[in-house]
Amino acid sequence: MTDRKALLTDAAITTLAREGLRGLTHRAVDRVADVPPGSCSYYFRTRLALLTATVERLAELDADELAPVTPVPERVDQDHLAALLAGMAERSVTVNRERMVARYELSLESTRRPELRAALVAVGERYRELASTLLAAAGAADPDRQGRALVAFLDGVIFDRITGAGRVPLDPAAFRRTFAEALRGVLAG
C-alpha cells in the first residue's frame, strides 16, 4: 500500500473506531488524516473501495504484528502458544483497541455488503490457517477444526473485553491462564 493510501486507511480505522460507520465519510477521513479535502475520494472513489482498502490495511498491520510467529516452527510448546495468544488478546484490547473496534464495525457492515464480506472472509482465512498451523505444531488431532474454534474463542474474549461485557478486568496473568486452559481443552479434543 502506498504511503498516502496507508495514511488514509489509518485515518479510516481511527474514524471507524471513534465515530462508527455512520461517521465514516471521505471528508471525515480527510480531516482525521489532515490532508486536503477530496484526497480520500481521489484514492478511494466509492465507500466500498474505502471499506475494502481499510480491511486490507488492517490485515497488513496484523501481518506485521504476527511476523515473529511466521513461519511457524515445526514444534510449538503449549505454554508458549498460550502466552502468545494471551499477548495477542491483551494487545488487541489495549494498544490495538482502535483497530479491533474498526474491525468489528466492518464485520457488522459486511453482513449487509457481500463484497465487503468477501474481503473479510479472505483475511479471516489467513488467521484461521495460522491458528491451524500453530495447533498442528502443538500436536492437535484436528488442527483445522480446532484452529477455527480457537480463533472464535480468541475473538470472543477480545470482543468481551472491548465491549465491557466482562465486568471483571483481566490482568496479563489472568489472560495467560485463560488461554492456557482453553488451549488445553482444544488440544484434548
N, C-alpha and C positions, 0 to 999 in steps of 0.2 A: 504494500500500500504506500502511495506517495506520502510525503510529509504533510502536504496540505489536506489530503483525504484523511490521514490519521488524526490531524488536528480537529477536523470537522466531526469525525465519528467519535472521537474522545469527547467532544462537546455534546454530541448527541447522547452519549452514555450519561453524562452529567445531567443533561436536561431531562432525560427519561427518569433518572433517579430522583430528581428534585420535583419535577412537575408532572410526571406520568405521561401517558400517551397523548392526552389532550393538550398538554403543554409543548409537545414536540412539533415544532414548525421549523421551516427553513430559516425564518427570521430569528426565532429563538436560538437556534444553533449558531447563527452568525453572531448574535450578541454574546453568547457564552464563549465562543471561540475568539471573540474580539477581532473579527475580520469585517471587511466592507460588506454592506448589505448586498445580497444577491450571490455571495460566494458559495453558499451551500447549494443553492438551486443550480448554480453553474456546474458543479461536480455531480450532484445527485438530482436529476431533473424531476423525479417523482418522489412521493413519500415512500413508496415501496422500495425504490432504489436506495433511499437513505436508510430505511429499516434493515434491508438486506446487507448493506455495507456495514451497518452497526453490528449485526450478528457476526459478520466476518472479522471485524475488528476485535470483538470480544474473544473470538476463537484465537486470534493472533496473540492477544495479551495472555490468554490462558496457556497457549503453547510455549510462550517464553517462560512462564512460571513452571510449567511441567518439564522443561528441558532437563533438569537434573535427574529425573527418573526415566528418561528415554535415551537410548534404548534400555529396555528392561533387562536386568541381569538374569542369568539362567535360573538362579535360585534366589528367593526373597524370604527373609525371616518374617514370621507373623508379627512379632513385636515391632520390627522396623516398619512393616507395612501399616500397622495400626497407628504408629507415631506419625507416619507420612500422611495418612488420611486425616488424622486429628489436626495436624498442622494446616492441611488444606482447608478444612472446615473452619478452623479458627481464623485464618487469613480471610476467608470468604465473608465472615461476619464482622470483621474489623477493618483491616486496611483495604480489602476489596469489596466492601459492602456496597458501594455505589454500583459497581459492575454487576453484582448479584441482583440488586433491585432492578436495574435496567434489563437484565436477562429475564426476570420474572415478568416485567411489563411486556417484553417482546413475546414471551411464551404465551401469555394470555391473548395477545393480539393475534398470534398465529392460529388460534382456534377459529378465527373468522377469516383468515387470509391463507389459502392453501400455498401460495407462492412463498410466503414467509415461513410457513410450516416446513416446506421442503428444505429451506436453508438451515433452519434449526435442527431438523432431523439429521441432516448430513453432519452438522457439527457435533450433535449429541452422540452419533455413532462413533466418532473418534474417542470420546470419553469412555464409552462402553467397551470399545475394543481395548483401550489401555487398561481398564479395570479387569477385563477378561485375561489379558496377558499377565498382569500383576498377580491375579489369583492363580493362574496356571503355574507361575513361578513359585507360588507359595504352597502348591500342592493340592489345589482344588480339584474335585472329582468332575465337576461340570462347570468349567470356568465361564462359558458363555452365559448360561442361565444365572449362575451365581454373580457374575460381573454386573449383569443388569439389575439384580436385586441390590447389590452393593451400591451402585450409582443411585438407585431410588432411595435407599436409606440415607446416603450422604446428602442428597437433595432435600430430603425431609428434615434432617437435622438442621441444615443450613436455613431452610425456609422457616422452621420453628424458631430459630434464634433471631432471624432478621425481623420477623413479624411480631415478635414478642409474645407469641403464644405460649412458649415455655417460660413460666414465671420464675423458675429457679435459674440464676445465671450459672453457666458452666465455665469453670476456670480451665486452664490448659491441661492440668492433671485429670480433671473430670472428662474432658474431651477424649484424652488418650484412653482412659478406662472404658468409656462408652464405645469407642471404636475397637478396642481390643476384644470386648465382649461380643460385639456384632460380628467381627471378623471370625472369632472362634465359632460362632453359630453358623455363619455362612460356610466356613470350611468343613464343619462337621456334617453339612448336608442336611 
